[in-house]
Amino acid sequence: MSNILVGVTGGIAAYKTAYLVREFIRARHNVKVVMTKKAESFVGHTTFEALSLNPVLREDNTPKPISHIDYALWADICIIAPATANIIGKINAGIADNELLSTILALKCPLVLAPAMNTNMYNNVIVQENIKSLQSKGIYMILPASGLLACQTEGEGKMQEPDIIAEKVLNILNNKNNLSLKVENDMLSGLTILITAGPTKEYFDPVRYITNESSGKMGYALAEEAHKMGANVILISGEVSIVSDIPNIHKVVSAEDMYNAFLSFYNDADIIIMAAAVADYAPVYENIKIKKNDDELTINLKKTKDILSYAGANKKDNQILVGFAAETNNMEEYAKQKLEKKNADIIAANDVSRKDIGFNSMDNEVTLFFADGHITHTGRQSKQDIAKIILAESAILHSEKNQ
């Protein structure tokens, strides 16, 4: 049984939120509701009090001056349905001019929004930018369906049905609860963890190079969370814009540089996590700048050294090896092939074609494939929370190997 906080705003879809509350109650969860003043123009607060068996926090009836803090800290997850264009914009701007917005700013749990509005409003570039901005901050979106809207037009903007919203919210909640149980603050104490992060740059003349979209955020999240969990962290990083307090960072440029740095630390590591996006091929280098003489330019590429393959082939019995598979299609098939071919203990696969969890995003969603055949889906979470899960699973495997 979990505590679910439901926020109701002033949209015509607010009547559906009563059915959403009922779905949560039927699933035997505790529910509390916060309403904006305009929401009460569509549905009365007494409806939600009768369904939830709890007082509704609203503008004209605040039980005590800091009720919004109490409600925020009580919640295991918060869902705003409907989420109007107005509320989405205000959340993105950090505005707290009513009880609901004040509560949202005080949350320490996952926040989920179910947008609902007119098609033109939903497709407005400002609204879309706000939605993407919130997603990049780790806020979940249950994006609207297409259909007949209250304004009698057809198009995107219709809030998803209560049963669909409930299912998605409970999935997020269950993933959070089940996976977080494995994370302990000092579970990596005394272990040395070698992590690679970021892109590589492969120069083909003194001023130009080939690289990729990796921001290094996932690798740095792993390093920072491992450090918090008591590990001795060695981070080998390509060129990124991230500023970190990790004490043992080794900066590299090319795939060759990363390979050489990796060889320096590999033998001493208990857990190796290969989160860097290392170039598979590097161009043949020209000592002088290539001139723009022809309409086409041919660059000869040569295969780089496969660091993950080397790590798997030379892995000690007491070491844990984790690799990443950034895929755009056939993710499960390719991840399983990589797991076996590279002799890894875990492959963390993610779909980099998705803008909300791909390169440069604040969130990720990975599927962990284990050498023993079992699979774990994390669901979409912040990269910090994904890092905790990967580290916890790695620590458990290391403990089992070294009993």
C-alpha positions in Angstrom: 0.0 0.0 0.0 1.4 3.4 -1.1 0.5 7.0 -0.6 -0.6 8.6 -3.9 -1.2 12.3 -4.1 -3.5 13.5 -6.9 -3.5 17.1 -8.1 -6.6 18.4 -9.9 -6.5 21.5 -12.1 -9.1 23.5 -13.9 -9.8 21.6 -17.1 -12.9 19.9 -18.4 -11.2 16.5 -17.9 -11.2 17.1 -14.2 -14.4 14.9 -13.9 -12.3 11.9 -15.0 -9.9 12.4 -12.1 -12.7 11.2 -9.8 -12.6 7.8 -11.6 -8.8 7.9 -11.4 -8.9 8.3 -7.6 -11.4 5.3 -7.5 -8.9 3.2 -9.5 -6.2 3.9 -6.9 -8.5 3.1 -4.0 -9.6 -0.1 -5.6 -5.9 -1.0 -5.8 -5.8 -0.5 -2.0 -3.6 2.6 -2.0 -4.0 5.7 0.2 -5.0 8.8 -1.7 -5.0 12.5 -0.9 -6.1 15.2 -3.3 -5.0 18.8 -3.8 -7.3 21.0 -6.0 -6.8 24.4 -7.6 -9.6 26.9 -7.2 -10.6 26.6 -10.9 -10.7 22.8 -10.6 -13.6 23.3 -8.2 -15.6 24.9 -11.0 -15.7 21.5 -12.7 -15.8 19.1 -9.8 -16.7 19.7 -6.1 -14.2 18.9 -3.4 -16.7 16.8 -1.6 -16.6 14.3 -4.4 -12.9 13.7 -3.8 -13.3 13.7 -0.1 -15.9 11.0 -0.3 -13.8 8.9 -2.6 -10.5 9.3 -0.9 -11.8 9.4 2.7 -9.3 12.3 3.3 -9.6 16.1 3.5 -8.9 17.8 0.2 -6.2 20.5 0.3 -7.6 23.5 -1.5 -7.3 27.3 -1.7 -10.2 28.2 0.6 -9.7 25.5 3.2 -6.1 24.9 4.3 -6.1 22.8 7.5 -2.9 24.5 8.7 -0.3 26.9 7.3 2.1 24.3 6.1 -0.3 21.7 4.8 1.3 21.7 1.4 4.6 20.5 3.1 2.8 17.7 4.9 1.0 16.5 1.8 4.2 16.6 -0.2 6.3 14.6 2.3 3.4 12.1 2.8 3.4 11.2 -0.9 5.2 8.2 -2.5 4.1 9.5 -6.0 2.2 12.5 -7.3 0.0 12.6 -10.4 -1.5 15.8 -11.8 -4.6 15.1 -13.9 -5.6 17.0 -15.8 -2.4 19.0 -16.3 -3.4 22.1 -18.1 -1.1 24.3 -20.2 -1.2 26.8 -17.4 0.0 24.4 -14.7 2.6 22.9 -17.0 4.1 26.3 -17.6 4.1 27.3 -14.0 5.7 24.1 -12.8 8.4 24.6 -15.4 9.0 28.1 -14.2 9.0 27.1 -10.5 6.0 29.3 -9.7 4.2 28.5 -6.4 1.2 30.8 -6.3 -1.4 28.3 -5.1 -1.6 25.3 -2.8 -1.0 22.7 -5.5 2.0 24.4 -7.0 3.5 24.9 -3.5 3.0 21.3 -2.8 4.7 20.3 -6.1 7.8 22.3 -5.3 8.1 20.5 -2.0 7.8 16.9 -3.4 10.5 14.4 -2.7 8.9 11.7 -4.8 8.3 11.1 -8.6 5.9 13.6 -10.3 3.7 12.5 -13.1 1.7 14.9 -15.4 -1.2 13.9 -17.6 -1.7 16.9 -20.0 -5.1 17.7 -21.3 -6.0 20.7 -23.5 -7.1 21.9 -26.9 -5.1 20.6 -29.8 -3.8 24.0 -30.9 -2.7 24.8 -27.3 -1.0 21.4 -26.9 0.9 21.8 -30.2 1.9 25.4 -29.3 5.7 25.6 -29.4 5.9 27.1 -25.9 3.8 24.3 -24.4 5.9 21.6 -26.2 9.1 23.3 -25.0 7.7 23.3 -21.4 6.8 19.6 -21.6 10.3 18.7 -23.0 11.9 20.8 -20.3 10.0 19.1 -17.6 10.8 15.7 -19.0 14.5 16.6 -19.0 14.2 17.4 -15.3 12.9 13.9 -14.6 9.2 14.5 -14.5 7.1 11.8 -16.1 4.5 12.6 -18.8 1.5 10.5 -19.7 1.0 12.2 -23.0 -2.5 12.8 -24.3 -4.5 10.7 -26.8 -6.1 11.9 -30.0 -9.9 12.1 -30.2 -12.9 14.4 -29.9 -12.2 17.2 -27.5 -14.6 19.4 -25.5 -14.3 22.1 -28.1 -15.7 19.7 -30.6 -12.5 19.4 -32.6 -10.5 16.3 -33.3 -6.9 16.0 -32.5 -4.2 15.5 -29.8 -4.9 16.8 -26.3 -7.4 14.4 -24.8 -6.4 13.2 -21.4 -5.7 9.5 -21.2 -8.5 7.4 -19.7 -8.3 6.9 -15.9 -7.4 3.2 -16.1 -4.5 3.9 -18.4 -3.2 6.7 -16.2 -3.6 4.5 -13.1 -1.7 1.6 -14.7 1.2 3.9 -15.7 1.4 5.6 -12.3 1.4 2.2 -10.5 4.1 0.9 -12.9 6.3 3.8 -12.1 5.6 3.4 -8.4 6.3 -0.4 -8.4 9.6 0.0 -10.3 10.7 2.7 -7.8 9.7 0.5 -4.8 11.1 -2.8 -6.0 14.4 -1.5 -7.3 15.2 1.0 -4.5 15.0 -1.9 -2.0 18.3 -3.1 -3.4 20.2 0.2 -2.8 22.1 0.6 0.4 24.3 3.6 1.3 27.5 1.7 2.0 27.1 -1.4 -0.2 30.2 -0.5 -2.3 32.4 0.4 0.7 36.0 -0.8 0.1 35.4 -1.7 -3.6 37.3 -0.1 -6.5 35.0 0.7 -9.4 36.4 1.7 -12.8 33.9 3.7 -14.9 34.3 5.0 -18.4 32.1 8.0 -19.5 31.5 10.4 -22.4 32.4 10.4 -26.1 35.7 10.0 -27.8 37.0 12.4 -30.5 38.8 11.0 -33.5 40.8 13.6 -35.4 41.3 13.2 -39.1 43.4 16.4 -39.5 44.7 19.0 -36.9 41.4 20.8 -36.7 38.6 18.4 -37.5 37.3 15.2 -35.9 34.5 12.6 -35.7 32.6 12.2 -32.5 29.1 11.3 -31.2 26.3 12.7 -29.1 27.3 11.3 -25.7 27.1 13.9 -22.9 28.7 11.7 -20.3 25.8 12.2 -17.9 25.1 8.5 -17.4 28.7 7.7 -16.7 29.2 10.7 -14.3 26.0 9.7 -12.5 27.4 6.2 -12.0 30.7 7.7 -10.7 29.0 10.1 -8.3 26.5 7.6 -6.9 29.3 5.0 -6.5 31.4 7.6 -4.6 28.4 8.3 -2.3 28.0 4.5 -1.7 31.5 4.2 -0.4 33.5 3.0 -3.5 36.9 4.0 -4.6 36.0 5.4 -8.0 38.3 5.7 -11.0 36.6 7.6 -13.8 38.0 7.7 -17.3 36.2 10.4 -19.2 36.1 11.8 -22.7 35.6 15.5 -23.2 32.4 16.6 -21.5 31.0 19.8 -20.0 30.2 18.2 -16.7 31.8 19.6 -13.5 32.3 16.9 -10.9 33.9 16.6 -7.5 34.9 13.0 -8.1 38.6 13.0 -6.9 40.0 10.5 -9.4 39.1 11.6 -12.9 41.3 10.8 -15.9 40.5 12.9 -19.0 41.1 11.4 -22.4 40.3 12.4 -26.0 40.5 9.5 -28.4 39.5 5.8 -28.3 43.2 5.0 -28.2 43.7 7.3 -25.2 40.8 5.6 -23.4 42.1 2.1 -24.1 45.5 3.0 -22.7 44.1 4.6 -19.6 41.8 1.6 -19.1 44.8 -0.8 -19.2 46.4 1.2 -16.4 43.6 0.6 -14.0 41.8 -2.5 -15.1 43.6 -5.1 -13.0 42.9 -3.3 -9.7 39.1 -2.9 -10.3 36.5 -5.0 -8.5 33.6 -3.7 -10.8 34.1 -2.3 -14.3 31.3 -0.3 -15.9 31.8 0.7 -19.5 29.4 3.7 -20.0 31.5 5.6 -22.5 30.5 5.9 -26.1 33.8 4.9 -27.7 34.3 5.2 -31.4 34.2 1.9 -33.3 36.3 3.4 -36.1 38.9 6.1 -36.3 40.0 8.0 -39.4 43.5 7.8 -40.7 45.1 11.0 -39.5 46.6 13.7 -41.8 49.3 15.9 -40.3 48.1 18.9 -42.2 44.6 20.4 -42.7 42.8 18.7 -45.5 41.9 21.4 -48.1 38.5 21.8 -49.6 39.4 21.0 -53.2 36.7 18.6 -54.4 32.9 18.3 -54.0 33.4 15.1 -52.1 35.8 14.0 -49.5 36.7 10.4 -48.7 38.0 9.6 -45.2 39.5 6.2 -44.6 38.5 4.6 -41.3 40.3 1.9 -39.3 38.8 -0.1 -36.5 39.6 1.0 -33.0 40.5 -1.4 -30.2 37.4 -2.9 -28.5 37.8 -2.1 -24.9 34.8 -4.0 -23.7 35.9 -7.1 -25.6 39.4 -6.9 -24.0 37.8 -6.5 -20.6 35.6 -9.5 -21.1 38.4 -11.7 -22.5 40.7 -10.8 -19.6 38.1 -10.6 -16.8 39.2 -12.1 -13.5 36.9 -14.6 -11.6 36.2 -12.0 -8.9 35.5 -9.1 -11.3 32.1 -7.8 -12.5 31.9 -6.4 -16.0 29.0 -4.1 -17.0 28.6 -2.8 -20.6 26.2 -0.5 -22.3 24.3 -1.1 -25.5 22.9 2.2 -27.0 20.6 1.0 -29.7 18.0 2.4 -32.1 16.3 -0.9 -33.0 16.3 -4.6 -32.1 17.5 -3.6 -28.7 16.9 -7.0 -26.9 18.4 -9.0 -29.7 21.6 -6.9 -29.9 22.0 -6.6 -26.2 21.8 -10.4 -25.7 24.4 -10.8 -28.5 26.7 -8.3 -26.9 26.3 -9.9 -23.5 27.5 -13.2 -24.8 30.1 -12.0 -27.2 31.8 -9.6 -24.8 31.6 -12.0 -21.8 29.9 -9.3 -19.7 28.0 -9.9 -16.5 25.4 -7.2 -17.3 24.5 -5.3 -20.4 22.5 -2.1 -19.8 20.5 -1.5 -23.0 18.7 1.7 -23.9 16.9 3.2 -26.9 18.9 6.3 -27.9 16.4 7.1 -30.6 14.0 8.4 -28.0 14.6 12.1 -27.3 13.3 11.9 -23.7 15.9 9.3 -22.6 18.6 9.4 -25.3 21.8 11.3 -25.4 22.0 14.6 -23.4 18.7 13.9 -21.6 18.4 14.0 -17.8 16.5 10.7 -17.7 17.2 7.2 -18.9 15.3 4.0 -19.2 17.4 0.8 -19.4 16.8 -2.9 -19.6 19.4 -4.9 -17.7 20.3 -8.2 -19.3 22.2 -10.6 -17.0 24.5 -13.4 -17.9 22.3 -15.9 -15.9 19.4 -15.0 -18.3 17.2 -12.8 -16.2 16.1 -9.4 -17.3 15.2 -6.2 -15.3 13.4 -3.2 -16.7 14.0 0.0 -14.8 11.3 2.1 -16.3 12.1 5.8 -17.0 13.9 7.4 -14.1 16.6 10.1 -13.5 20.1 9.0 -14.5 21.1 9.2 -10.8 18.4 6.7 -9.9 19.3 4.4 -12.8 22.9 4.6 -11.7 21.9 3.4 -8.2 20.1 0.4 -9.6 23.0 -0.6 -11.8 25.5 -0.2 -9.0 23.2 -2.2 -6.6 22.9 -5.0 -9.1 26.7 -5.0 -9.7 27.4 -5.0 -5.9 25.1 -8.0 -5.4 26.8 -9.9 -8.2 30.2 -9.1 -6.8 29.2 -10.3 -3.4 27.9 -13.6 -4.8 31.1 -14.1 -6.8 33.3 -13.4 -3.8 31.5 -15.4 -1.1 
